[in-house]
Amino acid sequence: MSDQPRTVGLLGGGVIGAGWAARFLLNGCDVRLFDPKPDAERVVGNVLENARRAYEQLTLAPLPPEGELVHVDSVAEAVEGAELVQESAPEQVELKRDLLATADRSAAPEALICSSTSGLRPSELQAEMRRPERFLVGHPFNPVYLLPLVELCGGAATAAETVERARSAYASVGMHPLVVRAEIDGFVADRLLEALWREALWLVHDEVATTAEIDDAIRYGAGLRWAFMGTFLTYRIAGGEEGMPHFLRQFGPALSWPWTKLVDVPELDDELVEVIAAQSDEQARGRSVRELERLRDRVLVRLLQALRVEETGAGATLAAWERDLLGRTPPAAAGANGSGPLRLTSRRVPVDWIDYNGHVHESRYLQLFADASDALLGSLGIDAEYLRGGGSYFTVETHLSHLRALEAGDRVSVTTQVLGSDEKRLHVFHTLYRDGEPEPLATAEQMLLHVDTASGRAAPTRDEVRERVAALTDLHGSLPRPGRAGRAVGAPRSPSV
Ligand SMILES: NC(=O)c1ccc[n+]([C@@H]2O[C@H](COP(=O)([O-])OP(=O)(O)OC[C@H]3O[C@@H](n4cnc5c(N)ncnc54)[C@H](O)[C@@H]3O)[C@@H](O)[C@H]2O)c1
């Protein structure tokens, strides 16, 4: 995407700074990072490793080549050549204000300067900048490389154009920018989260519930709905056929009782801190932070994928990002010069693909090939809009040859060659390779049929897709035909009776 920054300067490489590094690097941006902490490189490396693992599971769309990460020794070096500077230093006004003023002096005049602050006011943070108009808050959520929300909040001196530029830059790396209309402490999300957090602290303080029971109250119920309906849409439905007015009439009176402790805050004295720490350690059941982060990431990836199927909430953002990634891979990109088959998918084989025999289950081979067909169709322009228009390819036949064993942890890729096509059919040949090895692990020959999804009948491809299929077929027509193409199952003769 043209609005994507080529180089990003990061100030701070803790939980959030490292998450930003991962999101930008995996989206192909170069990153220059300054953090005075001696082990910042290790922290960022760990987060990046988590992120790579998560992205391998998250999408089949071809990711751009990873950007280059450089750790530098000063603010000036970090912002040098950066189109976007993201500050993620500790939440202290003075420290941030100084850091941002230094960045402002050294950065190119047109660079955007953003702060990850969870709730400090942008007007305060931009106070000592020479060019405060190019500053705003870009408040992300942990883990930054998976959660798409970024709240944008400008201060009194922020230019409207800065907000628009930041919106495009963050969207270009798969995020959902939410512009906060007024400058308030805590913005929108943390105001909501803090209200919940305060109530949770009271419940522990008053010994009404343990930390585990409070988490259960969220994750077995409302938490499941929040991921895609938020709070207002949830209650709109809870109001039944009469909708929101009914809900408000029914539960409105409770607001004046009230159930909650409102703005009172329990004192976080040693005793309460100890109780919360001990109870939450118990919840962790001996799992390290690393293990919990990976569990979190795996589940988030699956949730995002479920939401993508419905194109709702964060799933809609994921789908848009994938369309963008596919759009950046021009049809037949890998083989556009006719030099070889396409290589559109590559991934690491996850441990949970192993069956009871200790082998990768055979259905996973088909999954790898089906994913390659999907990536091919995406690159030919079969996107959500085309599907909404009622056209799609269905696989009608597959012949799969297992040649060598695949193992968990292997990094593999699939090459795809178009053997032929007409207005309704697309005949493809896939080959699965372990990275760095010339011998194939498996091959699959497939026939795909274009259908009109409304009638369920075969129908000609449309518009640009038709042209792209024809062009790719021509291009691949000059490649040698794979030796295994056209093979059938090598069955033994049945004994004569
Ligand atoms: N942790 C979260 O869930 C979360 C979510 C959203 C936003 N934020 C915000 O992000 C910011 C960073 O939070 P965090 O959780 O990553 O904290 P953190 O403590 O994990 O990381 C802060 C990093 O900043 C570094 N640092 C200290 N002084 C610096 C300086 N002068 N220049 C550059 N780096 C410096 C520290 O060495 C540390 O590595 C805060 O403003 C916080 O409010 C945090």
The ligand as an SDF file (V2000), in Angstrom:
LIG
                    3D

 44 48  0  0  0  0  0  0  0  0999 V2000
    1.4180   -2.8440   28.2860 N   0  0  0  0  0  0  0  0  0  0  0  0
    0.2640   -2.5680   27.7180 C   0  0  0  0  0  0  0  0  0  0  0  0
   -0.6560   -3.3920   27.7160 O   0  0  0  0  0  0  0  0  0  0  0  0
    0.0650   -1.2590   27.0000 C   0  0  0  0  0  0  0  0  0  0  0  0
   -0.9900   -1.1700   26.0610 C   0  0  0  0  0  0  0  0  0  0  0  0
   -1.1260    0.0000   25.3170 C   0  0  0  0  0  0  0  0  0  0  0  0
   -0.2690    1.0640   25.5160 C   0  0  0  0  0  0  0  0  0  0  0  0
    0.7310    0.9780   26.4490 N   0  0  0  0  0  0  0  0  0  0  0  0
    1.6280    2.1300   26.6010 C   0  0  0  0  0  0  0  0  0  0  0  0
    2.8420    1.8480   25.9250 O   0  0  0  0  0  0  0  0  0  0  0  0
    3.9250    2.4990   26.5920 C   0  0  0  0  0  0  0  0  0  0  0  0
    4.9850    1.4640   26.9300 C   0  0  0  0  0  0  0  0  0  0  0  0
    4.4170    0.4940   27.7640 O   0  0  0  0  0  0  0  0  0  0  0  0
    5.0630   -0.9520   27.9310 P   0  0  0  0  0  0  0  0  0  0  0  0
    3.9960   -1.7950   28.5400 O   0  0  0  0  0  0  0  0  0  0  0  0
    5.6900   -1.3830   26.6580 O   0  0  0  0  0  0  0  0  0  0  0  0
    6.1920   -0.6710   29.0190 O   0  0  0  0  0  0  0  0  0  0  0  0
    7.5720   -1.4430   29.2320 P   0  0  0  0  0  0  0  0  0  0  0  0
    8.0330   -1.0680   30.5700 O   0  0  0  0  0  0  0  0  0  0  0  0
    7.4070   -2.8940   28.8880 O   0  0  0  0  0  0  0  0  0  0  0  0
    8.5260   -0.8040   28.1240 O   0  0  0  0  0  0  0  0  0  0  0  0
    9.0150    0.4940   28.1860 C   0  0  0  0  0  0  0  0  0  0  0  0
   10.3780    0.4890   27.5380 C   0  0  0  0  0  0  0  0  0  0  0  0
   10.8250    1.8240   27.3720 O   0  0  0  0  0  0  0  0  0  0  0  0
   12.2190    1.8260   27.5940 C   0  0  0  0  0  0  0  0  0  0  0  0
   12.6820    3.1760   27.8850 N   0  0  0  0  0  0  0  0  0  0  0  0
   12.8670    3.7880   29.0790 C   0  0  0  0  0  0  0  0  0  0  0  0
   13.3290    5.0430   28.8840 N   0  0  0  0  0  0  0  0  0  0  0  0
   13.4490    5.2250   27.5420 C   0  0  0  0  0  0  0  0  0  0  0  0
   13.8850    6.2910   26.7240 C   0  0  0  0  0  0  0  0  0  0  0  0
   14.2930    7.4540   27.2630 N   0  0  0  0  0  0  0  0  0  0  0  0
   13.9160    6.1200   25.3880 N   0  0  0  0  0  0  0  0  0  0  0  0
   13.4860    4.9640   24.8380 C   0  0  0  0  0  0  0  0  0  0  0  0
   13.0580    3.9120   25.5600 N   0  0  0  0  0  0  0  0  0  0  0  0
   13.0290    4.0490   26.8960 C   0  0  0  0  0  0  0  0  0  0  0  0
   12.4190    0.8450   28.7290 C   0  0  0  0  0  0  0  0  0  0  0  0
   13.7570    0.3880   28.7950 O   0  0  0  0  0  0  0  0  0  0  0  0
   11.4320   -0.2410   28.3870 C   0  0  0  0  0  0  0  0  0  0  0  0
   12.0340   -1.2760   27.6210 O   0  0  0  0  0  0  0  0  0  0  0  0
    3.3150    3.2000   27.7990 C   0  0  0  0  0  0  0  0  0  0  0  0
    3.0570    4.5290   27.4730 O   0  0  0  0  0  0  0  0  0  0  0  0
    2.0200    2.4440   28.0300 C   0  0  0  0  0  0  0  0  0  0  0  0
    1.0440    3.2330   28.6490 O   0  0  0  0  0  0  0  0  0  0  0  0
    0.9330   -0.1740   27.1850 C   0  0  0  0  0  0  0  0  0  0  0  0
  1  2  1  0
  2  3  2  0
  2  4  1  0
  4  5  1  0
  4 44  2  0
  5  6  2  0
  6  7  1  0
  7  8  2  0
  8  9  1  0
  8 44  1  0
  9 10  1  0
  9 42  1  0
 10 11  1  0
 11 12  1  0
 11 40  1  0
 12 13  1  0
 13 14  1  0
 14 15  2  0
 14 16  1  0
 14 17  1  0
 17 18  1  0
 18 19  2  0
 18 20  1  0
 18 21  1  0
 21 22  1  0
 22 23  1  0
 23 24  1  0
 23 38  1  0
 24 25  1  0
 25 26  1  0
 25 36  1  0
 26 27  1  0
 26 35  1  0
 27 28  2  0
 28 29  1  0
 29 30  1  0
 29 35  2  0
 30 31  1  0
 30 32  2  0
 32 33  1  0
 33 34  2  0
 34 35  1  0
 36 37  1  0
 36 38  1  0
 38 39  1  0
 40 41  1  0
 40 42  1  0
 42 43  1  0
M  CHG  2   8   1  16  -1
M  END
$$$$
